[in-house]
Each structure stands twice: as C-alpha cells, then as structure tokens.
Amino acid sequence: MIIGVPKEIKNNENRVALTPAGASALVKNGHQVYVQSTAGLGSGFADDEYKKAGANLLNSIEEVYAKADMIIKVKEPIESEYKLIKENQLLFTYFHFASYEPLTKAMIACKAVCLAYETVEKKDRSLPLLIPMSEVAGRMSIQEGAKYLEKPMGGRGILLGGVPGVKPANVLILGGGIVGTQAAKMAAGMGANVTILDINISRLRELDDILPLNVDTVFSNEYNIRQLVADSDLIVGAVLIPGAKAPHLVTRDMLKIMKPGTVLVDVAVDQGGCIETCKPTTHENPTYEIDGIIHYCVANMPGAVPYTSTLALTNATLPYAIQLANKGWKKACQENDELALGLNVVNGKVVYKGVSDAFNLPYTPLEQVL
Ligand SMILES: NC(=O)c1ccc[n+]([C@@H]2O[C@H](COP(=O)([O-])OP(=O)(O)OC[C@H]3O[C@@H](n4cnc5c(N)ncnc54)[C@H](O)[C@@H]3O)[C@@H](O)[C@H]2O)c1
C-alpha cells in the first residue's frame, strides 16, 4: 500500500502521525511511505531520518494526498485539505466528527473512508488512541501547575515539594481516571500532599493500592470538595462523563474561599470543564485570573510537548496502521473489532451512530459496509 504522511497544518500543531521508526516498520512490511518534507520537524524528526528509514519525501501536501491510498494524520483535515481527499482514500486520524458538522459533511461528500482514532475501542471499552494524550496531559498538569504557583507567574509563591522544615503544597485532583492518576503520580513524586477524588469507589480502592502514601483518596461530593478547595494550592480538574459535558464540581462561589494565588488547571476543558469559571485558553495565552485565582485551561495541552506526544501517539497507532496497510481497511476491520469501531464515515455513509445522531444524518449499520 502507498501511505502518505502530510505535514499538520492546523494552527500550532507540531505533532506528526508517523516517526522515522514507524516509517521503517511500514517499509519492512512491504509498503511505500511518502512523507511531506519537514512534516516531522516540529516533533524533532528531520527529513533525513525519514529517508534513512526508507521513506520518500514529497515537497507539497497536494502530492502526498494525490499519491497515497492511506493518509495517516494527527488532527482532522481542515478546509483547505478537503478538496485533496480522493474517493476511497483511507484517512486514519483524530476526527471528532460530532463536534463539527462541516467536516462531517465534507467527508461524506468526498466519499473517503474515515477511521477515527478517538472511537477505536477495546473490549473493556477503553479508548487506546486517546489514552496516550490523557497520560501526557495528566503529567503535564502538575508541571504547569507548579510553574504558575510561582509568584512571578501570578501564583501563591509556594514550592510544590516544600523544603526540609517547610510544608509542601496541597494538591487536589478531581477525577481518578487516566489524567487524574498521572497527575497524582507526578505531584506525589514531587513531594506534595495529594488528595484525589472520584465517585467510583472501586477506582478509589485501586488508587489507594497503587499510589504512594502522600496521596489520600476521598469520595467526590460537593461537601468534601468545598472543604478541600479552601486549603488547596493547586487544583486539577480531570473528570469525564463519557458523551456528556463535565459537571461543574468547583463553582464560582468556591473561588472566594480559596487562598489568593491558588492555581486551577482544568484539563477537562475540552468537555466544557469541571470548574465553573473555566473557559478554553491557548498555549500563547494559557492563563487568566478571577478573584485572585489563576486559571489554566489549555484545550490541547499535549501540543506543547510534541516530541513526547508524537512518540506516545505513534506507539499506540502504529500497530493498527500496520494492520490497515497489510490487509486493507475492509479486511482489517472485519478481523479486528477494535479497528471496526473506528470507522465513522465510509464512502459517503455515516456508520457511527453518535455522528449520525449529532447532525440528524442517515445512519448505515457498520455491517453493511464490511
Ligand atoms: N486539555 C487537554 O489537552 C486534554 C488532553 C487529554 C484529555 N483531556 C480531557 O481530560 C478529561 C479526563 O480524561 P481521562 O482520560 O482521565 O478520563 P477517564 O474516563 O479516564 O477518567 C475520568 C474519571 O472521572 C471520574 N468522575 C466522573 N464524575 C466524577 C465526579 N463527579 N467527581 C469525581 N470524579 C468523577 C470517573 O469516575 C473517572 O474515573 C477528559 O475530559 C478528556 O477529554 C484533556
């Protein structure tokens, strides 16, 4: 199969969908890989490394789309790419269709085969191509939080781990899933006093077993949250209710009982945020202040660490990309239910219920296209 890797053109996107190691693996499986020149640069991979891995370089995005049977990307195609996509071309990337109707309509119109990273799903209902980005954002939330706690950044001026003779900071983490667990690990490792909340008692039991002794687990309810926020220095929002907006666990009135210079990092901002006063920010302008409380609400946190994010993402996507390349999308999806659930739009038909429901579009059961 001919595989194309275009350079990402969405604003501030430095990740790339295939590393030189990934290109080498696909070439060894007998495929031809075409990478757009400088596609890997933002993540630290030079053109030469792709060449050494056996890939071919192309100068323009038009050439990549024109040549490839399968396009591997990171972000959904943006408008200028719509016209480059060919009928029957396989696109393997994040799409998040349900959040953007024009993209959905464009992909229906061009009759491509759209396999979305975010809906590839394992039997245990976990989402293997979303987990790596949650891991990055969870770990990063503490790094960012620690930075904004510094006085010149607007924070309280407290060192997360304290020093001998001085108490460390109190870190409160709302939600004990992937993001919350990674955040707790980092904060605990830096020596903070950590409290992690969840509504799932089995999850709290697991966390109690695996996390170090400077992490307390507490059941999540309004009473407990109100008590804890007053004495927290850094609060991380990491809740998720699948398919729904995040609940506002930290309400506006709670800001008044927090210590001035407390930092809030709402990682759940992409689902509306679990802190009422959260609104999406960017890496250029990541924070704002309300009532003396610093808010960090960057919606694409992994974008700031493209080297790590690219490697983490491609570790997870490559095994699926190899199956798609070796067998073709239809056979690969017939033989692997995880991949089949990634199919969202196939040759003009919407085969993912959530997407058809979102825009009232006709739904075609997946079996009819496989
Ligand atoms: N901003 C970014 O760059 C970025 C990057 C990755 C992920 N995210 C977002 O981070 C959020 C968390 O993702 P995740 O992968 O950790 O999800 P997850 O499903 O692994 O974990 C969510 C946890 O929240 C818990 N929860 C639900 N309601 C709760 C409540 N009322 N109180 C306390 N806990 C509650 C659940 O029981 C679950 O354990 C999602 O919204 C995700 O989209 C954002």
Ligand as a Chemical Component Dictionary entry (heavy atoms), coordinates in Angstrom:
data_LIG
# 
_chem_comp.id                   LIG 
_chem_comp.type                 NON-POLYMER 
_chem_comp.pdbx_formal_charge   0 
_chem_comp.three_letter_code    LIG 
# 
loop_
_chem_comp_atom.comp_id 
_chem_comp_atom.atom_id 
_chem_comp_atom.alt_atom_id 
_chem_comp_atom.type_symbol 
_chem_comp_atom.charge 
_chem_comp_atom.model_Cartn_x 
_chem_comp_atom.model_Cartn_y 
_chem_comp_atom.model_Cartn_z 
_chem_comp_atom.pdbx_ordinal 
LIG N1  N1  N 0  -6.882  19.592 27.880 1  
LIG C1  C1  C 0  -6.256  18.620 27.229 2  
LIG O1  O1  O 0  -5.307  18.852 26.491 3  
LIG C2  C2  C 0  -6.701  17.208 27.407 4  
LIG C3  C3  C 0  -5.882  16.138 26.994 5  
LIG C4  C4  C 0  -6.311  14.832 27.248 6  
LIG C5  C5  C 0  -7.539  14.606 27.895 7  
LIG N2  N2  N 1  -8.320  15.673 28.257 8  
LIG C6  C6  C 0  -9.614  15.515 28.968 9  
LIG O2  O2  O 0  -9.389  15.182 30.331 10 
LIG C7  C7  C 0  -10.595 14.629 30.851 11 
LIG C8  C8  C 0  -10.288 13.375 31.662 12 
LIG O3  O3  O 0  -9.848  12.348 30.775 13 
LIG P1  P1  P 0  -9.452  10.881 31.287 14 
LIG O4  O4  O 0  -8.817  10.197 30.140 15 
LIG O5  O5  O -1 -8.730  10.937 32.579 16 
LIG O6  O6  O 0  -10.906 10.241 31.548 17 
LIG P2  P2  P 0  -11.209 8.929  32.397 18 
LIG O7  O7  O 0  -12.525 8.429  31.908 19 
LIG O8  O8  O 0  -10.044 8.016  32.407 20 
LIG O9  O9  O 0  -11.391 9.472  33.902 21 
LIG C9  C9  C 0  -12.432 10.287 34.311 22 
LIG C10 C10 C 0  -12.716 9.993  35.776 23 
LIG O10 O10 O 0  -13.652 10.974 36.244 24 
LIG C11 C11 C 0  -14.411 10.335 37.232 25 
LIG N3  N3  N 0  -15.583 11.126 37.581 26 
LIG C12 C12 C 0  -16.765 11.240 36.911 27 
LIG N4  N4  N 0  -17.577 12.069 37.587 28 
LIG C13 C13 C 0  -16.901 12.491 38.700 29 
LIG C14 C14 C 0  -17.217 13.345 39.782 30 
LIG N5  N5  N 0  -18.395 13.934 39.892 31 
LIG N6  N6  N 0  -16.253 13.563 40.719 32 
LIG C15 C15 C 0  -15.056 12.974 40.623 33 
LIG N7  N7  N 0  -14.710 12.138 39.627 34 
LIG C16 C16 C 0  -15.635 11.899 38.688 35 
LIG C17 C17 C 0  -14.706 8.974  36.622 36 
LIG O11 O11 O 0  -15.173 8.040  37.597 37 
LIG C18 C18 C 0  -13.339 8.629  36.030 38 
LIG O12 O12 O 0  -12.553 7.879  36.941 39 
LIG C19 C19 C 0  -11.489 14.384 29.631 40 
LIG O13 O13 O 0  -12.418 15.431 29.527 41 
LIG C20 C20 C 0  -10.516 14.425 28.484 42 
LIG O14 O14 O 0  -11.146 14.764 27.248 43 
LIG C21 C21 C 0  -7.920  16.949 28.010 44 
# 
loop_
_chem_comp_bond.comp_id 
_chem_comp_bond.atom_id_1 
_chem_comp_bond.atom_id_2 
_chem_comp_bond.value_order 
_chem_comp_bond.pdbx_ordinal 
LIG N1  C1  SING 1  
LIG C1  O1  DOUB 2  
LIG C1  C2  SING 3  
LIG C2  C3  SING 4  
LIG C2  C21 DOUB 5  
LIG C3  C4  DOUB 6  
LIG C4  C5  SING 7  
LIG C5  N2  DOUB 8  
LIG N2  C6  SING 9  
LIG N2  C21 SING 10 
LIG C6  O2  SING 11 
LIG C6  C20 SING 12 
LIG O2  C7  SING 13 
LIG C7  C8  SING 14 
LIG C7  C19 SING 15 
LIG C8  O3  SING 16 
LIG O3  P1  SING 17 
LIG P1  O4  DOUB 18 
LIG P1  O5  SING 19 
LIG P1  O6  SING 20 
LIG O6  P2  SING 21 
LIG P2  O7  DOUB 22 
LIG P2  O8  SING 23 
LIG P2  O9  SING 24 
LIG O9  C9  SING 25 
LIG C9  C10 SING 26 
LIG C10 O10 SING 27 
LIG C10 C18 SING 28 
LIG O10 C11 SING 29 
LIG C11 N3  SING 30 
LIG C11 C17 SING 31 
LIG N3  C12 SING 32 
LIG N3  C16 SING 33 
LIG C12 N4  DOUB 34 
LIG N4  C13 SING 35 
LIG C13 C14 SING 36 
LIG C13 C16 DOUB 37 
LIG C14 N5  SING 38 
LIG C14 N6  DOUB 39 
LIG N6  C15 SING 40 
LIG C15 N7  DOUB 41 
LIG N7  C16 SING 42 
LIG C17 O11 SING 43 
LIG C17 C18 SING 44 
LIG C18 O12 SING 45 
LIG C19 O13 SING 46 
LIG C19 C20 SING 47 
LIG C20 O14 SING 48 
# 
